[in-house]
Amino acid sequence: MSGPGARKSLPEKNVINSTSPSSSARLHVTVTKPKVGWQPADLGELWRYRELLWILAMRDIRVRYKQTALGVAWAVIQPLFSMILFNGIFNMVAKLPTDGAPGPVFYFSAMLPWLLFSNSLTQAGNSLITNQNLISKVYFPRLAIPIAAVITGLLDFAIGMVVLVVIMAWYHMVPGFQVLLFPFFLLLSLAASLGVGLWLSALNVEYRDVRYVIPFLAQFWFWATPVVIPSSMIVTPWKRAVYGLNPMSGVIEGFRWCMYGKPAPSAMLGVSCITIAALLVGGTFYFRRMEKTFADLI
């Protein structure tokens, strides 16, 4: 649109006021330019686009369950069947310890945060590629896409939590005061998946074979996390601290502690928190650095 008083939006935020020689009206031009170098997240801009986050998240949820025979039942089937399998193999046959908790509670309470992390990681890692048409046509903070992809996993997690409460009620288990810290560990799980997802999504734009690496990475990560084998089997303090470099080690142990009080928090949790913070901050800076190339490469 052109003419006096028209407003033109181009990709940054430098407002240029100019007066035409033939007209006394001012022409306001907003020029959006890609920032160079390492940039932190613009939280103010993300807040202004908060409605877009909600729209993208709801769209992803509808696409995930559209034309599926079982719909949201998959949020129960996946952790439930995994729990049955692990309880049969690792508890009943291999006789691995479960920190004094019933096998179903032990495995299900770990599968919920793990599936939240794994599914969110996969969705965030592929989010830019699946939204390439949107990225190439309109400006908005690109961070909104992987953040929305991570948020969508909360629906499956909430449904699974209802099943976990039923299982715990069956075994007459009641959480203690530590359940008040449950939101903290939930946020840790989301931060871990977003931190890794930001790295993978930015790399996926430049190297398309990254999308084939993501499922392998998630599978390898699963067996490096105390989902089926309790971390209490590692008794040496420094080894437990090293194990905490896996961010999901501290998260899963924290979930179990919140639900039934075992195992007690250790140095592993602190190391995991530091790792998650490093992944999130580093992923944000790297994502912002590569952001200016997304529209061209995608």
VEXSE-282880 format. One record per residue (C-alpha): x, y, z; residue in one letter. Coordinates in steps of 0.5 Angstrom, whole numbers, plus 2048, in hexadecimal, padded with zeros to 3 digits. Layout:
# residues N
{{X, Y, Z}, A} ...
END
This chain:
# residues 298
{{800, 800, 800}, M} {{803, 807, 7FE}, S} {{801, 80E, 7FF}, G} {{801, 813, 805}, P} {{801, 810, 80C}, G} {{802, 809, 809}, A} {{806, 804, 80E}, R} {{80B, 7FF, 80A}, K} {{80D, 7F9, 80E}, S} {{814, 7F6, 80C}, L} {{818, 7F1, 810}, P} {{81B, 7F7, 818}, E} {{81A, 7FC, 81C}, K} {{81D, 802, 81A}, N} {{817, 808, 819}, V} {{819, 80D, 813}, I} {{815, 813, 813}, N} {{815, 817, 80C}, S} {{812, 81D, 809}, T} {{810, 81D, 802}, S} {{812, 823, 7FE}, P} {{80B, 823, 7FB}, S} {{807, 822, 801}, S} {{807, 824, 808}, S} {{805, 81D, 80B}, A} {{80A, 819, 80E}, R} {{80C, 812, 80B}, L} {{80D, 80D, 811}, H} {{811, 807, 80F}, V} {{813, 801, 813}, T} {{819, 7FD, 811}, V} {{81A, 7F7, 814}, T} {{821, 7F4, 813}, K} {{824, 7EE, 815}, P} {{829, 7EF, 81B}, K} {{830, 7EC, 81B}, V} {{834, 7E9, 820}, G} {{832, 7E5, 826}, W} {{82C, 7E8, 828}, Q} {{827, 7E6, 82F}, P} {{820, 7E4, 82E}, A} {{81C, 7EA, 82E}, D} {{817, 7E9, 833}, L} {{813, 7EF, 832}, G} {{811, 7ED, 82B}, E} {{80F, 7E6, 82D}, L} {{80A, 7E9, 832}, W} {{807, 7ED, 82C}, R} {{807, 7E7, 828}, Y} {{804, 7E3, 82D}, R} {{7FD, 7E2, 82A}, E} {{801, 7DF, 824}, L} {{804, 7DA, 829}, L} {{7FD, 7D8, 82B}, W} {{7FB, 7D7, 823}, I} {{801, 7D3, 821}, L} {{800, 7CE, 827}, A} {{7F9, 7CD, 826}, M} {{7FA, 7CC, 81F}, R} {{800, 7C7, 820}, D} {{7FB, 7C3, 825}, I} {{7F5, 7C3, 820}, R} {{7FA, 7C0, 81B}, V} {{7FD, 7BB, 81F}, R} {{7F6, 7B8, 821}, Y} {{7F3, 7B9, 81A}, K} {{7F0, 7B3, 817}, Q} {{7F3, 7AE, 81C}, T} {{7EF, 7A8, 81E}, A} {{7F0, 7A9, 826}, L} {{7F2, 7B0, 826}, G} {{7F4, 7B3, 82D}, V} {{7F4, 7AB, 82F}, A} {{7FB, 7AB, 82D}, W} {{7FD, 7AF, 832}, A} {{7FB, 7A9, 837}, V} {{7FD, 7A4, 833}, I} {{804, 7A5, 832}, Q} {{807, 7A6, 839}, P} {{802, 7A1, 83B}, L} {{804, 79B, 837}, F} {{80C, 79D, 838}, S} {{80A, 79D, 83F}, M} {{808, 796, 83E}, I} {{80D, 794, 83A}, L} {{813, 796, 83F}, F} {{80F, 794, 845}, N} {{80F, 78D, 842}, G} {{816, 78D, 83F}, I} {{81A, 791, 844}, F} {{816, 790, 84B}, N} {{813, 789, 84A}, M} {{819, 785, 846}, V} {{81F, 789, 847}, A} {{81D, 78B, 84F}, K} {{820, 792, 84E}, L} {{81F, 797, 854}, P} {{819, 79C, 854}, T} {{81B, 7A0, 85A}, D} {{816, 79D, 85E}, G} {{810, 79F, 85A}, A} {{80C, 79A, 856}, P} {{80E, 799, 84F}, G} {{808, 79C, 84B}, P} {{809, 7A3, 84F}, V} {{811, 7A3, 84E}, F} {{810, 7A2, 847}, Y} {{80A, 7A6, 845}, F} {{80D, 7AC, 849}, S} {{813, 7AC, 845}, A} {{810, 7AB, 83E}, M} {{80B, 7B1, 83F}, L} {{811, 7B6, 840}, P} {{815, 7B2, 83B}, W} {{810, 7B2, 835}, L} {{80E, 7BA, 837}, L} {{816, 7BB, 835}, F} {{816, 7B6, 82F}, S} {{810, 7B8, 82C}, N} {{811, 7C0, 82D}, S} {{819, 7BF, 82B}, L} {{816, 7BB, 824}, T} {{811, 7C0, 823}, Q} {{816, 7C6, 824}, A} {{81B, 7C4, 820}, G} {{817, 7C3, 81A}, N} {{813, 7C9, 81B}, S} {{816, 7CE, 817}, L} {{816, 7C9, 811}, I} {{80F, 7C8, 812}, T} {{80D, 7CF, 812}, N} {{811, 7D1, 80C}, Q} {{80C, 7D5, 808}, N} {{80A, 7D9, 80E}, L} {{811, 7DB, 80F}, I} {{812, 7DD, 808}, S} {{80C, 7E1, 808}, K} {{80B, 7E5, 80E}, V} {{80F, 7E8, 814}, Y} {{80F, 7E6, 81B}, F} {{814, 7E4, 820}, P} {{816, 7DD, 81E}, R} {{817, 7DB, 825}, L} {{80F, 7DA, 825}, A} {{80F, 7D4, 821}, I} {{814, 7CF, 825}, P} {{811, 7D2, 82B}, I} {{80A, 7D0, 829}, A} {{80C, 7C9, 827}, A} {{80E, 7C8, 82E}, V} {{808, 7CB, 831}, I} {{804, 7C6, 82D}, T} {{807, 7C0, 831}, G} {{803, 7C2, 838}, L} {{7FD, 7C0, 835}, L} {{7FF, 7B9, 835}, D} {{803, 7BA, 83B}, F} {{7FD, 7BC, 83F}, A} {{7F9, 7B6, 83D}, I} {{7FE, 7B1, 83F}, G} {{7FE, 7B4, 846}, M} {{7F7, 7B2, 847}, V} {{7F9, 7AB, 845}, V} {{7FF, 7AC, 84A}, L} {{7FB, 7AE, 850}, V} {{7F6, 7A8, 84F}, V} {{7FC, 7A3, 84F}, I} {{7FE, 7A7, 855}, M} {{7F7, 7A6, 858}, A} {{7F7, 79F, 857}, W} {{7FD, 79E, 85B}, Y} {{7FB, 7A2, 860}, H} {{801, 7A7, 85F}, M} {{800, 7AF, 861}, V} {{805, 7B4, 85F}, P} {{808, 7B8, 865}, G} {{80A, 7BF, 865}, F} {{80F, 7BF, 860}, Q} {{809, 7BE, 85B}, V} {{809, 7C6, 85B}, L} {{810, 7C6, 857}, L} {{80C, 7C2, 852}, F} {{80C, 7C9, 84D}, P} {{813, 7CA, 84E}, F} {{815, 7C3, 84B}, F} {{810, 7C4, 846}, L} {{813, 7CB, 844}, L} {{81A, 7C7, 844}, L} {{817, 7C2, 83F}, S} {{814, 7C7, 83A}, L} {{81B, 7CB, 83B}, A} {{81F, 7C5, 839}, A} {{81B, 7C3, 833}, S} {{81B, 7CB, 831}, L} {{822, 7CC, 832}, G} {{824, 7C6, 82D}, V} {{81E, 7C7, 828}, G} {{821, 7CE, 827}, L} {{828, 7CB, 825}, W} {{825, 7C6, 821}, L} {{820, 7CA, 81D}, S} {{825, 7CF, 81B}, A} {{82A, 7CA, 819}, L} {{824, 7C6, 815}, N} {{823, 7CC, 811}, V} {{82A, 7CC, 80E}, E} {{82B, 7C5, 80E}, Y} {{825, 7C1, 80D}, R} {{828, 7BA, 80F}, D} {{827, 7BC, 816}, V} {{820, 7BA, 816}, R} {{822, 7B3, 815}, Y} {{827, 7B4, 81B}, V} {{821, 7B6, 820}, I} {{81E, 7AF, 821}, P} {{825, 7AC, 821}, F} {{827, 7B1, 826}, L} {{820, 7B0, 82A}, A} {{821, 7A9, 82B}, Q} {{828, 7A9, 82D}, F} {{826, 7AE, 832}, W} {{821, 7AA, 835}, F} {{826, 7A4, 837}, W} {{82B, 7A9, 83A}, A} {{825, 7AC, 83E}, T} {{823, 7A9, 845}, P} {{81C, 7A7, 842}, V} {{81C, 79F, 843}, V} {{823, 79F, 847}, I} {{823, 7A3, 84E}, P} {{828, 7A8, 84F}, S} {{829, 7A5, 856}, S} {{82D, 79F, 853}, M} {{833, 7A5, 852}, I} {{835, 7A5, 859}, V} {{83C, 7A9, 858}, T} {{83A, 7B1, 859}, P} {{83F, 7B3, 853}, W} {{83C, 7AE, 84E}, K} {{835, 7B1, 850}, R} {{837, 7B8, 84F}, A} {{83A, 7B6, 848}, V} {{833, 7B2, 847}, Y} {{830, 7B9, 848}, G} {{833, 7BC, 842}, L} {{82D, 7B8, 83E}, N} {{828, 7BD, 840}, P} {{822, 7B8, 840}, M} {{825, 7B4, 846}, S} {{824, 7BA, 84B}, G} {{81D, 7BB, 848}, V} {{81B, 7B4, 848}, I} {{81D, 7B3, 84F}, E} {{81A, 7B9, 851}, G} {{813, 7B7, 84E}, F} {{814, 7B0, 852}, R} {{816, 7B4, 859}, W} {{810, 7B9, 858}, C} {{80B, 7B3, 857}, M} {{80D, 7AE, 85C}, Y} {{813, 7B1, 860}, G} {{819, 7AD, 85D}, K} {{81E, 7AE, 85B}, P} {{820, 7B4, 85F}, A} {{823, 7B9, 85B}, P} {{82B, 7B9, 85B}, S} {{830, 7BD, 857}, A} {{82E, 7BA, 851}, M} {{828, 7BE, 851}, L} {{82C, 7C4, 851}, G} {{831, 7C2, 84C}, V} {{82B, 7C1, 847}, S} {{828, 7C8, 849}, C} {{82E, 7CB, 847}, I} {{82F, 7C7, 840}, T} {{827, 7C9, 83E}, I} {{829, 7D0, 83F}, A} {{82F, 7D0, 83B}, A} {{82B, 7CC, 836}, L} {{826, 7D1, 836}, L} {{82A, 7D7, 836}, V} {{82F, 7D5, 831}, G} {{829, 7D2, 82C}, G} {{826, 7D9, 82C}, T} {{82C, 7DD, 82A}, F} {{82D, 7D8, 825}, Y} {{826, 7D8, 822}, F} {{826, 7DF, 822}, R} {{82D, 7E0, 81F}, R} {{82A, 7DB, 819}, M} {{823, 7DE, 819}, E} {{825, 7E3, 813}, K} {{827, 7DD, 80E}, T} {{820, 7D9, 810}, F} {{81C, 7DD, 80A}, A} {{822, 7DC, 805}, D} {{824, 7D5, 807}, L} {{81D, 7D2, 808}, I} 
END
